[in-house]
Amino acid sequence: MGIITLEKSDHLFWLGRYTERVHTTLKMYLKSSDRMIDSDPNYYAEYCKKIGITNIYGSRENFVKTYPFDESDPNSIISNLNRAYDNAIVMRDYIGTETMAYIQLAIDDIKTAERGDTPLADLMLAIDHILAFWGCVNDLFDDEQIRNIIKLGKGVERIDLYLSLNRCVSDIQKEYRRMKQFLAKSLIRYDESVLYTMDNMLSQYEFDYMNVRNLLRNLFVVSQ
């Protein structure tokens, strides 16, 4: 494919980030739905706080109706999936139509869930199609740099979410080590001083999650 420009790297990086964001938040939403139905109807407010989005929903019923499906809500699951698709379609010649098709299928699943009688089951299908997308990334790409940039975005998003969700230190350290492997192979430009600071902080048994998250967001010369 030749040299990957900064603009193309940006699209690949955010393709990885948005697909990971949708995958993780979909799984969280399904678990939260069970909790809201069974024991805690106001748990949606805690969900919003955990993932760092503004609680604009006002009630469990509105959250359930809006958060997965409302394309006018920039924090909704469908909005993030649409952003993934927008990046994929720009890079269609690099990632292939089969890979991109799985994102479209996930979008279709969510739209079916909005209209259908079994929304949770349809949303689970969307998770399956995102996993199929990652399977294509792993198995079908000839260009290692493209694969590594997408996986770098995935790893960065996962660390960002883990920090927001206050996951245990060992989980964050594990994902950070994996992310650095893809960083080394991706040829993405980054701030070495920020990475050095993160290395020192994440080598500790305790660290300030918010400071690490801010560092992570200032590590790369790619943004959207």
ROSE-4610 file (N, C-alpha, C; in Angstrom, 1 decimal, always signed):
// ROSE-4610
residu = [M/M/M/G/G/G/I/I/I/I/I/I/T/T/T/L/L/L/E/E/E/K/K/K/S/S/S/D/D/D/H/H/H/L/L/L/F/F/F/W/W/W/L/L/L/G/G/G/R/R/R/Y/Y/Y/T/T/T/E/E/E/R/R/R/V/V/V/H/H/H/T/T/T/T/T/T/L/L/L/K/K/K/M/M/M/Y/Y/Y/L/L/L/K/K/K/S/S/S/S/S/S/D/D/D/R/R/R/M/M/M/I/I/I/D/D/D/S/S/S/D/D/D/P/P/P/N/N/N/Y/Y/Y/Y/Y/Y/A/A/A/E/E/E/Y/Y/Y/C/C/C/K/K/K/K/K/K/I/I/I/G/G/G/I/I/I/T/T/T/N/N/N/I/I/I/Y/Y/Y/G/G/G/S/S/S/R/R/R/E/E/E/N/N/N/F/F/F/V/V/V/K/K/K/T/T/T/Y/Y/Y/P/P/P/F/F/F/D/D/D/E/E/E/S/S/S/D/D/D/P/P/P/N/N/N/S/S/S/I/I/I/I/I/I/S/S/S/N/N/N/L/L/L/N/N/N/R/R/R/A/A/A/Y/Y/Y/D/D/D/N/N/N/A/A/A/I/I/I/V/V/V/M/M/M/R/R/R/D/D/D/Y/Y/Y/I/I/I/G/G/G/T/T/T/E/E/E/T/T/T/M/M/M/A/A/A/Y/Y/Y/I/I/I/Q/Q/Q/L/L/L/A/A/A/I/I/I/D/D/D/D/D/D/I/I/I/K/K/K/T/T/T/A/A/A/E/E/E/R/R/R/G/G/G/D/D/D/T/T/T/P/P/P/L/L/L/A/A/A/D/D/D/L/L/L/M/M/M/L/L/L/A/A/A/I/I/I/D/D/D/H/H/H/I/I/I/L/L/L/A/A/A/F/F/F/W/W/W/G/G/G/C/C/C/V/V/V/N/N/N/D/D/D/L/L/L/F/F/F/D/D/D/D/D/D/E/E/E/Q/Q/Q/I/I/I/R/R/R/N/N/N/I/I/I/I/I/I/K/K/K/L/L/L/G/G/G/K/K/K/G/G/G/V/V/V/E/E/E/R/R/R/I/I/I/D/D/D/L/L/L/Y/Y/Y/L/L/L/S/S/S/L/L/L/N/N/N/R/R/R/C/C/C/V/V/V/S/S/S/D/D/D/I/I/I/Q/Q/Q/K/K/K/E/E/E/Y/Y/Y/R/R/R/R/R/R/M/M/M/K/K/K/Q/Q/Q/F/F/F/L/L/L/A/A/A/K/K/K/S/S/S/L/L/L/I/I/I/R/R/R/Y/Y/Y/D/D/D/E/E/E/S/S/S/V/V/V/L/L/L/Y/Y/Y/T/T/T/M/M/M/D/D/D/N/N/N/M/M/M/L/L/L/S/S/S/Q/Q/Q/Y/Y/Y/E/E/E/F/F/F/D/D/D/Y/Y/Y/M/M/M/N/N/N/V/V/V/R/R/R/N/N/N/L/L/L/L/L/L/R/R/R/N/N/N/L/L/L/F/F/F/V/V/V/V/V/V/S/S/S/Q/Q/Q]
num = [1/1/1/2/2/2/3/3/3/4/4/4/5/5/5/6/6/6/7/7/7/8/8/8/9/9/9/10/10/10/11/11/11/12/12/12/13/13/13/14/14/14/15/15/15/16/16/16/17/17/17/18/18/18/19/19/19/20/20/20/21/21/21/22/22/22/23/23/23/24/24/24/25/25/25/26/26/26/27/27/27/28/28/28/29/29/29/30/30/30/31/31/31/32/32/32/33/33/33/34/34/34/35/35/35/36/36/36/37/37/37/38/38/38/39/39/39/40/40/40/41/41/41/42/42/42/43/43/43/44/44/44/45/45/45/46/46/46/47/47/47/48/48/48/49/49/49/50/50/50/51/51/51/52/52/52/53/53/53/54/54/54/55/55/55/56/56/56/57/57/57/58/58/58/59/59/59/60/60/60/61/61/61/62/62/62/63/63/63/64/64/64/65/65/65/66/66/66/67/67/67/68/68/68/69/69/69/70/70/70/71/71/71/72/72/72/73/73/73/74/74/74/75/75/75/76/76/76/77/77/77/78/78/78/79/79/79/80/80/80/81/81/81/82/82/82/83/83/83/84/84/84/85/85/85/86/86/86/87/87/87/88/88/88/89/89/89/90/90/90/91/91/91/92/92/92/93/93/93/94/94/94/95/95/95/96/96/96/97/97/97/98/98/98/99/99/99/100/100/100/101/101/101/102/102/102/103/103/103/104/104/104/105/105/105/106/106/106/107/107/107/108/108/108/109/109/109/110/110/110/111/111/111/112/112/112/113/113/113/114/114/114/115/115/115/116/116/116/117/117/117/118/118/118/119/119/119/120/120/120/121/121/121/122/122/122/123/123/123/124/124/124/125/125/125/126/126/126/127/127/127/128/128/128/129/129/129/130/130/130/131/131/131/132/132/132/133/133/133/134/134/134/135/135/135/136/136/136/137/137/137/138/138/138/139/139/139/140/140/140/141/141/141/142/142/142/143/143/143/144/144/144/145/145/145/146/146/146/147/147/147/148/148/148/149/149/149/150/150/150/151/151/151/152/152/152/153/153/153/154/154/154/155/155/155/156/156/156/157/157/157/158/158/158/159/159/159/160/160/160/161/161/161/162/162/162/163/163/163/164/164/164/165/165/165/166/166/166/167/167/167/168/168/168/169/169/169/170/170/170/171/171/171/172/172/172/173/173/173/174/174/174/175/175/175/176/176/176/177/177/177/178/178/178/179/179/179/180/180/180/181/181/181/182/182/182/183/183/183/184/184/184/185/185/185/186/186/186/187/187/187/188/188/188/189/189/189/190/190/190/191/191/191/192/192/192/193/193/193/194/194/194/195/195/195/196/196/196/197/197/197/198/198/198/199/199/199/200/200/200/201/201/201/202/202/202/203/203/203/204/204/204/205/205/205/206/206/206/207/207/207/208/208/208/209/209/209/210/210/210/211/211/211/212/212/212/213/213/213/214/214/214/215/215/215/216/216/216/217/217/217/218/218/218/219/219/219/220/220/220/221/221/221/222/222/222/223/223/223/224/224/224]
x = [+0.8/+0.0/+0.9/+2.2/+3.0/+3.0/+3.4/+3.5/+2.2/+1.9/+0.7/+0.8/+0.1/+0.2/-0.4/-0.1/-0.6/-2.1/-2.7/-4.2/-4.8/-4.2/-4.6/-4.4/-3.2/-2.9/-4.0/-4.4/-5.4/-6.7/-7.1/-8.4/-8.3/-7.1/-7.0/-7.0/-6.2/-6.1/-7.5/-8.3/-9.7/-10.7/-10.4/-11.2/-11.0/-9.8/-9.6/-10.2/-10.1/-10.6/-12.1/-12.8/-14.3/-14.8/-14.2/-14.8/-14.6/-13.5/-13.3/-14.2/-14.5/-15.4/-16.8/-17.2/-18.6/-18.6/-17.6/-17.6/-17.7/-16.9/-16.8/-18.1/-18.6/-19.8/-21.1/-21.1/-22.2/-22.3/-21.1/-21.1/-21.5/-21.1/-21.4/-22.9/-23.5/-24.9/-25.7/-25.4/-26.2/-26.2/-25.0/-25.0/-25.8/-25.7/-26.4/-27.9/-28.3/-29.8/-30.3/-29.6/-30.1/-30.2/-29.2/-29.2/-30.3/-30.6/-31.7/-33.0/-33.2/-34.4/-34.6/-33.5/-33.7/-33.7/-32.8/-32.6/-32.5/-32.0/-31.6/-31.9/-33.2/-33.6/-32.8/-32.1/-31.4/-29.9/-29.5/-28.1/-27.6/-28.5/-28.0/-27.1/-27.5/-26.7/-25.3/-25.1/-23.8/-23.0/-23.7/-23.1/-22.5/-23.3/-22.8/-21.6/-21.6/-20.4/-19.2/-19.4/-18.3/-17.6/-18.3/-17.7/-17.4/-17.8/-17.4/-18.2/-19.5/-20.4/-21.4/-22.0/-23.0/-24.3/-24.9/-26.2/-27.3/-27.7/-28.8/-30.1/-30.2/-31.3/-32.5/-32.3/-33.4/-34.2/-34.2/-34.9/-34.3/-34.6/-34.1/-34.8/-36.0/-36.8/-36.1/-35.8/-35.2/-33.8/-33.1/-31.7/-31.7/-32.6/-32.7/-33.1/-34.0/-34.5/-33.5/-32.7/-31.9/-30.4/-29.8/-28.4/-27.9/-28.5/-28.0/-28.3/-29.4/-30.0/-30.0/-29.9/-30.1/-28.9/-29.0/-27.9/-27.6/-28.5/-28.3/-27.6/-27.4/-26.7/-25.2/-24.3/-22.9/-22.2/-22.8/-22.3/-22.9/-23.9/-24.6/-23.8/-24.2/-23.5/-23.5/-24.7/-24.8/-24.0/-23.9/-23.0/-21.6/-21.1/-19.7/-19.5/-20.5/-20.4/-20.4/-21.2/-21.2/-19.8/-19.2/-17.8/-16.8/-17.0/-16.1/-16.3/-17.6/-17.9/-17.3/-17.5/-17.0/-15.5/-14.7/-13.3/-13.0/-13.8/-13.6/-13.9/-14.9/-15.2/-14.2/-13.6/-12.4/-11.3/-11.1/-10.0/-10.3/-11.4/-11.9/-10.9/-10.1/-9.1/-8.0/-7.8/-6.8/-7.2/-8.5/-9.0/-9.8/-10.4/-11.2/-12.7/-13.5/-15.0/-15.5/-14.9/-15.4/-15.2/-14.0/-13.8/-14.8/-15.0/-15.9/-17.3/-17.7/-19.1/-19.5/-18.6/-19.0/-19.4/-18.8/-19.2/-20.6/-20.9/-22.2/-23.2/-22.9/-23.8/-24.1/-23.1/-23.3/-24.2/-24.1/-25.0/-26.4/-26.6/-27.9/-28.5/-27.6/-28.1/-28.7/-28.0/-28.5/-29.8/-29.9/-31.2/-32.3/-32.0/-33.0/-33.4/-32.5/-32.8/-33.7/-33.5/-34.4/-35.8/-36.0/-37.4/-38.0/-37.2/-37.7/-38.2/-38.6/-39.2/-38.1/-36.9/-35.9/-34.6/-34.6/-33.5/-32.1/-32.2/-30.9/-30.3/-31.1/-30.6/-29.9/-30.6/-30.0/-28.7/-28.7/-27.4/-26.3/-26.6/-25.6/-25.0/-25.9/-25.4/-24.5/-24.7/-23.8/-22.4/-22.3/-21.1/-20.4/-21.1/-20.6/-20.0/-20.6/-20.1/-18.9/-18.8/-17.6/-16.4/-16.7/-15.7/-15.2/-16.2/-15.9/-15.0/-15.3/-14.4/-13.0/-12.8/-11.4/-10.8/-11.6/-11.1/-10.5/-11.2/-10.7/-9.4/-9.3/-8.1/-6.9/-7.2/-6.1/-5.7/-6.6/-6.4/-6.2/-6.8/-6.9/-6.0/-5.4/-4.6/-3.2/-2.7/-1.3/-0.4/-0.9/+0.0/+0.0/+1.2/+1.3/+1.2/+1.6/+1.5/+0.0/-0.8/-2.2/-2.8/-2.5/-3.0/-2.6/-1.3/-0.7/-1.3/-1.6/-2.2/-3.6/-4.4/-5.8/-5.7/-4.8/-4.7/-4.2/-3.3/-2.9/-4.0/-4.9/-6.1/-7.0/-7.1/-7.9/-7.3/-6.0/-5.4/-5.5/-5.3/-5.4/-6.8/-7.8/-9.2/-9.5/-9.0/-9.2/-8.6/-7.3/-6.7/-7.5/-7.9/-8.6/-9.9/-10.6/-11.8/-11.5/-10.5/-10.1/-9.8/-9.1/-8.8/-10.0/-11.0/-12.2/-13.1/-13.0/-13.8/-13.1/-11.9/-11.1/-10.8/-10.5/-10.1/-8.8/-8.6/-7.4/-6.1/-5.1/-3.8/-3.2/-3.3/-2.7/-3.3/-4.6/-5.3/-4.8/-4.7/-4.2/-2.8/-1.9/-0.5/-0.4/-1.2/-1.2/-1.5/-2.6/-3.0/-2.0/-1.4/-0.3/+0.9/+1.3/+2.4/+2.0/+0.8/+0.4/+0.3/-0.2/-0.3/+1.1/+2.1/+3.4/+4.0/+3.7/+4.1/+3.6/+2.3/+1.8/+2.3/+2.5/+3.1/+4.5/+5.3/+6.6/+6.6/+5.5/+5.5/+4.6/+3.9/+2.9/+3.5/+4.7/+5.3/+4.5/+3.5/+2.8/+3.7/+3.6/+4.4/+3.8/+4.6/+4.2/+5.2/+4.8/+5.7/+6.4/+7.7/+8.6/+8.6/+8.6/+8.6/+7.3/+6.2/+4.9/+5.0/+5.5/+5.6/+6.5/+7.6/+8.6/+7.9/+7.1/+6.4/+5.4/+4.7/+3.7/+4.4/+5.6/+6.3/+6.6/+7.1/+7.4/+6.2/+5.1/+3.9/+3.3/+3.2/+2.6/+3.4/+4.7/+5.5/+5.2/+4.4/+4.1/+2.9/+2.8/+1.6/+0.4/+0.6/-0.5/-0.1/-1.1/-0.9/-2.2/-2.1/-3.2/-3.9/-5.0/-5.7/-5.9/-6.4/-6.7/-5.5/-4.3/-3.1/-2.7/-2.8/-2.4/-3.3/-4.6/-5.5/-5.2/-4.9/-4.5/-3.3/-2.3/-1.1/-1.4/-2.2/-2.5/-3.2/-4.0/-4.7/-3.7/-2.5/-1.6/-0.4/-0.5/+0.6/+0.9/-0.2/-0.1/-0.4/+0.2/-0.1/-1.1/-2.2/-3.4/-4.6/-5.6/-6.7/-7.9/-9.1/-10.4/-11.4]
y = [-1.2/+0.0/+1.3/+1.2/+2.3/+3.1/+4.3/+5.1/+5.5/+5.3/+5.7/+7.1/+8.0/+9.4/+9.6/+10.8/+11.2/+11.1/+11.6/+11.6/+10.2/+9.3/+7.9/+7.3/+7.5/+7.0/+7.4/+8.6/+9.2/+8.4/+8.1/+7.4/+6.0/+5.3/+3.9/+3.9/+4.9/+4.9/+5.1/+6.0/+6.2/+5.1/+4.5/+3.3/+2.3/+2.1/+1.2/+1.7/+3.0/+3.5/+3.4/+3.8/+3.8/+2.4/+1.5/+0.1/-0.5/-0.2/-0.7/+0.0/+1.3/+2.0/+1.4/+1.1/+0.5/-0.9/-1.6/-3.0/-3.0/-2.2/-2.1/-1.5/-0.4/+0.2/-0.6/-1.4/-2.3/-3.3/-3.9/-5.0/-4.4/-3.2/-2.5/-2.2/-1.7/-1.4/-2.6/-3.7/-5.0/-5.4/-5.3/-5.6/-4.6/-3.4/-2.3/-2.5/-2.9/-3.1/-4.1/-5.2/-6.2/-5.7/-4.9/-4.3/-3.3/-2.5/-1.5/-2.2/-3.3/-4.0/-4.8/-5.4/-6.3/-5.6/-4.5/-4.0/-2.5/-1.9/-0.5/+0.4/+0.9/+1.6/+2.9/+3.4/+4.7/+4.4/+3.2/+2.8/+3.5/+3.9/+4.6/+5.8/+6.6/+7.7/+7.4/+6.3/+5.8/+5.3/+4.7/+4.3/+5.5/+6.5/+7.7/+8.3/+8.3/+8.8/+8.0/+6.7/+5.7/+5.9/+6.1/+6.2/+7.6/+8.6/+10.0/+10.7/+10.4/+11.2/+11.9/+13.0/+13.8/+13.1/+13.0/+12.4/+13.4/+13.2/+14.0/+13.3/+12.1/+11.2/+11.4/+11.6/+12.0/+10.8/+9.7/+8.5/+7.3/+6.1/+4.9/+4.6/+4.9/+4.7/+5.5/+6.7/+7.6/+7.1/+6.7/+6.2/+5.0/+4.0/+2.8/+3.1/+4.1/+4.4/+5.2/+6.0/+7.0/+6.6/+6.1/+5.9/+5.0/+3.8/+3.0/+3.5/+4.2/+4.4/+5.8/+6.8/+8.2/+8.8/+8.9/+9.4/+10.9/+11.6/+13.0/+13.2/+12.1/+12.1/+11.7/+12.7/+12.4/+11.3/+11.0/+10.0/+8.6/+8.5/+7.3/+6.2/+5.0/+3.8/+3.9/+4.2/+4.3/+5.4/+6.6/+7.7/+7.3/+6.6/+6.1/+5.1/+4.2/+3.2/+3.9/+4.9/+5.7/+6.3/+6.8/+7.4/+6.3/+5.1/+4.0/+3.8/+3.8/+3.5/+4.6/+5.9/+7.0/+6.8/+6.4/+6.2/+5.0/+4.0/+2.7/+3.0/+3.8/+4.0/+4.8/+5.8/+6.5/+5.6/+4.6/+3.6/+2.3/+2.3/+1.1/+0.4/+1.2/+0.6/-0.1/+0.3/-0.2/-1.4/-1.4/-2.4/-3.5/-3.1/-4.1/-4.0/-4.3/-4.2/-5.2/-6.4/-7.4/-6.9/-6.4/-5.8/-4.7/-3.8/-2.7/-3.2/-4.3/-4.7/-5.2/-5.6/-6.1/-4.9/-3.7/-2.5/-2.1/-2.2/-1.9/-2.9/-4.2/-5.1/-4.8/-4.3/-3.9/-2.7/-1.8/-0.7/-1.2/-2.1/-2.7/-3.4/-4.1/-4.7/-3.7/-2.6/-1.6/-1.0/-0.8/-0.2/-1.2/-2.5/-3.5/-3.6/-3.5/-3.5/-2.4/-1.2/-0.1/-0.3/-1.0/-1.3/-2.6/-3.5/-4.9/-5.1/-6.4/-6.8/-7.4/-7.7/-8.3/-7.5/-6.2/-5.3/-5.8/-6.5/-6.9/-8.0/-8.9/-10.0/-9.4/-8.4/-7.7/-7.0/-6.4/-5.7/-6.7/-7.9/-8.9/-9.3/-9.3/-9.6/-8.5/-7.2/-6.2/-6.4/-6.9/-7.3/-8.4/-9.4/-10.5/-9.9/-9.0/-8.4/-7.6/-6.9/-6.2/-7.1/-8.2/-9.3/-9.8/-10.0/-10.5/-9.4/-8.1/-7.1/-7.3/-7.5/-7.7/-9.0/-10.0/-11.2/-10.9/-10.0/-9.6/-8.8/-8.0/-7.2/-8.1/-9.2/-10.1/-11.0/-11.4/-12.5/-12.1/-11.0/-10.7/-9.6/-8.8/-7.7/-8.2/-7.8/-8.1/-7.0/-5.8/-4.7/-4.7/-5.0/-5.1/-3.7/-2.7/-1.3/-0.9/-1.2/-0.9/-1.7/-2.9/-3.7/-3.2/-2.8/-2.3/-0.9/-0.1/+1.2/+1.0/+0.2/-0.1/-0.7/-1.6/-2.3/-1.3/-0.3/+0.7/+1.5/+2.0/+2.7/+1.9/+0.6/-0.2/-0.2/-0.4/-0.5/+0.8/+1.9/+3.2/+3.4/+3.1/+3.3/+2.4/+1.2/+0.3/+0.8/+1.3/+1.8/+3.1/+3.9/+5.1/+4.7/+3.7/+3.3/+2.6/+1.8/+1.1/+2.2/+3.2/+4.3/+5.0/+5.2/+5.9/+5.0/+3.7/+2.7/+2.3/+2.8/+2.5/+1.0/+0.4/-1.0/-1.2/-2.4/-2.7/-2.4/-2.0/-1.6/-2.7/-3.9/-5.0/-5.1/-4.8/-4.9/-3.7/-2.5/-1.4/-1.6/-2.1/-2.3/-3.3/-4.3/-5.4/-4.7/-3.9/-3.3/-2.3/-1.6/-0.7/-1.3/-2.5/-3.2/-3.6/-4.1/-4.5/-3.3/-2.2/-1.0/-0.6/-0.6/-0.2/-1.1/-2.3/-3.2/-2.7/-2.4/-1.9/-0.5/+0.3/+1.6/+1.5/+0.6/+0.5/+0.1/-0.7/-1.2/-0.3/+0.6/+1.3/+2.5/+3.0/+4.2/+5.5/+5.4/+6.6/+7.5/+8.8/+9.8/+10.0/+10.1/+10.3/+11.2/+11.6/+12.5/+11.5/+11.4/+10.5/+10.9/+12.2/+12.6/+12.2/+12.2/+11.8/+10.3/+9.5/+8.1/+7.7/+8.5/+8.2/+8.5/+9.5/+9.8/+8.7/+8.3/+7.2/+5.9/+5.6/+4.4/+4.4/+5.6/+5.7/+5.6/+6.2/+6.2/+4.8/+4.1/+2.8/+1.7/+2.0/+1.0/+0.8/+1.7/+1.8/+0.9/+0.5/-0.3/+0.6/+1.9/+2.9/+4.1/+4.7/+5.9/+6.6/+7.9/+8.8/+8.5/+7.9/+7.5/+8.7/+9.8/+10.9/+11.5/+11.6/+12.1/+11.2/+9.9/+8.9/+9.1/+9.3/+9.5/+10.7/+11.8/+13.1/+12.9/+12.2/+11.9/+11.1/+10.1/+9.3/+10.1/+11.0/+11.8/+12.9/+13.0/+14.0/+13.3/+11.9/+11.1/+11.2/+11.4/+11.1/+12.4/+12.4/+13.5/+13.0/+12.4/+12.0/+12.4/+13.1/+13.5/+13.6/+13.5/+13.6/+14.2]
z = [+0.0/+0.0/+0.0/+0.3/+0.3/+1.6/+1.6/+2.9/+3.4/+4.7/+5.3/+5.8/+5.3/+5.7/+7.1/+7.6/+8.9/+9.0/+7.9/+7.8/+7.8/+7.1/+7.0/+8.4/+9.0/+10.3/+11.3/+11.2/+12.1/+12.0/+10.7/+10.5/+11.0/+10.8/+11.3/+12.8/+13.4/+14.9/+15.5/+15.0/+15.5/+15.2/+14.1/+13.8/+14.9/+15.4/+16.5/+17.8/+18.0/+19.3/+19.3/+18.3/+18.3/+18.4/+17.6/+17.7/+19.1/+19.8/+21.1/+22.1/+21.9/+22.8/+22.7/+21.5/+21.3/+21.9/+21.7/+22.2/+23.7/+24.4/+25.9/+26.4/+25.8/+26.4/+26.1/+25.0/+24.8/+25.8/+26.2/+27.2/+28.5/+28.8/+30.1/+30.1/+29.0/+28.9/+29.2/+28.6/+28.8/+30.2/+30.9/+32.3/+33.1/+32.8/+33.5/+33.3/+32.2/+31.9/+32.9/+33.1/+34.0/+35.4/+35.8/+37.2/+37.3/+36.3/+36.4/+36.4/+35.8/+35.8/+37.1/+37.6/+38.7/+40.1/+40.2/+41.6/+41.7/+40.7/+40.9/+39.7/+39.6/+38.4/+38.1/+39.1/+38.9/+38.6/+38.4/+38.1/+36.9/+36.0/+34.8/+35.1/+36.2/+36.6/+36.9/+37.6/+38.0/+36.7/+35.8/+34.6/+33.8/+33.7/+33.0/+33.7/+35.1/+35.8/+35.6/+35.5/+35.4/+34.0/+33.0/+31.7/+31.3/+32.1/+31.9/+30.9/+30.9/+30.0/+30.8/+30.3/+31.0/+31.0/+32.2/+32.4/+32.0/+30.7/+30.2/+30.1/+30.7/+30.4/+31.3/+32.6/+33.5/+34.1/+33.4/+33.9/+33.3/+33.9/+33.4/+32.0/+31.9/+30.7/+29.5/+29.8/+28.7/+28.4/+29.4/+29.2/+28.3/+28.6/+27.8/+26.4/+26.2/+24.9/+24.1/+24.8/+24.1/+23.9/+25.0/+25.0/+23.9/+23.7/+22.6/+21.2/+21.0/+19.7/+19.1/+20.0/+19.5/+18.8/+17.5/+16.7/+17.0/+17.6/+17.9/+19.2/+20.0/+21.2/+20.9/+21.0/+20.6/+21.5/+22.7/+23.5/+23.4/+22.5/+22.4/+21.7/+21.9/+21.3/+19.8/+19.2/+17.8/+17.2/+17.9/+17.4/+17.3/+18.3/+18.3/+17.2/+17.0/+15.9/+14.5/+14.4/+13.1/+12.9/+13.9/+13.8/+13.3/+13.9/+13.4/+12.0/+11.5/+10.1/+9.2/+9.7/+8.9/+8.6/+9.7/+9.5/+8.6/+8.7/+7.9/+6.5/+6.1/+4.7/+4.0/+4.8/+4.2/+3.9/+4.7/+4.6/+3.9/+3.1/+2.5/+1.7/+0.9/+0.1/+0.9/+2.1/+3.0/+3.8/+4.2/+5.2/+4.5/+3.3/+2.6/+2.9/+1.9/+2.1/+3.1/+3.2/+4.2/+5.6/+5.9/+7.2/+7.6/+6.6/+6.8/+7.0/+6.3/+6.3/+7.7/+8.5/+9.9/+10.7/+10.5/+11.2/+10.7/+9.5/+9.0/+9.5/+9.7/+10.3/+11.7/+12.4/+13.8/+13.9/+13.0/+12.9/+12.7/+11.7/+11.4/+12.6/+13.4/+14.6/+15.6/+15.8/+16.7/+16.3/+15.0/+14.4/+14.5/+14.3/+14.5/+16.0/+16.9/+18.3/+18.7/+18.1/+18.4/+18.0/+16.9/+16.4/+16.9/+17.4/+17.6/+19.0/+19.2/+20.5/+21.4/+20.9/+21.7/+21.6/+22.1/+21.8/+22.4/+23.6/+24.2/+23.4/+22.8/+22.0/+20.7/+20.1/+18.9/+19.2/+20.4/+20.8/+21.0/+21.5/+21.6/+20.2/+19.2/+17.8/+17.4/+17.8/+17.4/+18.0/+19.2/+19.8/+19.0/+18.6/+17.8/+16.5/+15.9/+14.6/+14.8/+15.9/+16.2/+16.4/+17.1/+17.3/+15.9/+15.0/+13.7/+12.9/+13.2/+12.6/+13.1/+14.4/+14.9/+14.4/+14.1/+13.5/+12.1/+11.3/+10.0/+10.2/+11.1/+11.4/+11.7/+12.4/+12.8/+11.7/+10.8/+9.9/+8.4/+8.0/+6.6/+6.1/+7.0/+6.6/+6.2/+5.0/+4.6/+5.2/+5.3/+5.8/+7.3/+7.8/+9.3/+10.0/+9.3/+9.9/+10.1/+9.1/+9.2/+10.4/+10.5/+11.6/+13.0/+13.0/+14.3/+14.7/+13.7/+14.0/+14.6/+13.9/+14.4/+15.8/+16.0/+17.4/+18.4/+18.0/+18.9/+19.4/+18.4/+18.8/+19.8/+19.5/+20.4/+21.8/+21.8/+23.1/+23.9/+23.2/+23.9/+24.4/+23.7/+24.1/+25.3/+25.3/+26.4/+27.7/+27.6/+28.8/+29.3/+28.3/+28.7/+29.5/+29.0/+29.6/+31.0/+31.0/+32.3/+33.4/+33.0/+33.9/+34.4/+33.5/+33.8/+34.7/+34.5/+35.3/+36.6/+36.8/+38.0/+38.1/+37.0/+37.0/+37.8/+38.2/+39.0/+38.3/+39.1/+38.6/+37.6/+38.0/+37.2/+35.8/+35.7/+34.4/+33.5/+34.1/+33.4/+32.9/+33.8/+33.5/+32.3/+32.4/+31.3/+30.0/+29.9/+28.6/+28.2/+29.1/+28.8/+28.1/+28.6/+28.0/+26.6/+26.4/+25.1/+24.1/+24.6/+23.8/+23.3/+24.2/+23.8/+22.7/+22.7/+21.6/+20.3/+20.2/+19.0/+18.6/+19.6/+19.4/+18.7/+19.2/+18.6/+17.1/+16.8/+15.4/+14.5/+15.0/+14.2/+13.4/+13.9/+13.3/+13.5/+14.4/+14.8/+15.6/+15.3/+16.1/+17.5/+18.4/+19.8/+20.6/+21.7/+22.6/+23.5/+23.3/+24.1/+25.5/+25.9/+27.3/+28.0/+27.3/+27.9/+28.2/+27.2/+27.4/+28.5/+28.6/+29.7/+31.1/+31.2/+32.4/+32.7/+31.7/+31.9/+32.3/+31.7/+32.1/+33.6/+34.1/+35.5/+36.4/+36.0/+36.9/+36.9/+35.7/+35.7/+36.2/+36.5/+37.1/+38.6/+39.2/+40.6/+40.9/+42.1/+42.6/+42.7/+42.9/+43.0/+42.2/+41.6/+40.8/+40.6/+40.2/+40.1/+38.7/+38.7/+37.5/+36.6/+37.1/+36.3/+35.6/+36.4/+35.8/+34.6/+34.8/+33.7/+32.5/+32.8/+31.7/+30.9/+31.6/+30.9/+30.1/+30.6/+29.9/+28.6/+28.7/+27.6/+26.5/+26.9/+25.9/+25.2/+25.7/+25.2/+24.6/+24.4/+23.9/+22.4/+21.7/+20.2/+19.4/+18.2/+17.3/+16.3/+16.8/+16.0/+16.8/+16.2/+17.0/+16.1/+16.7/+15.9/+16.8]
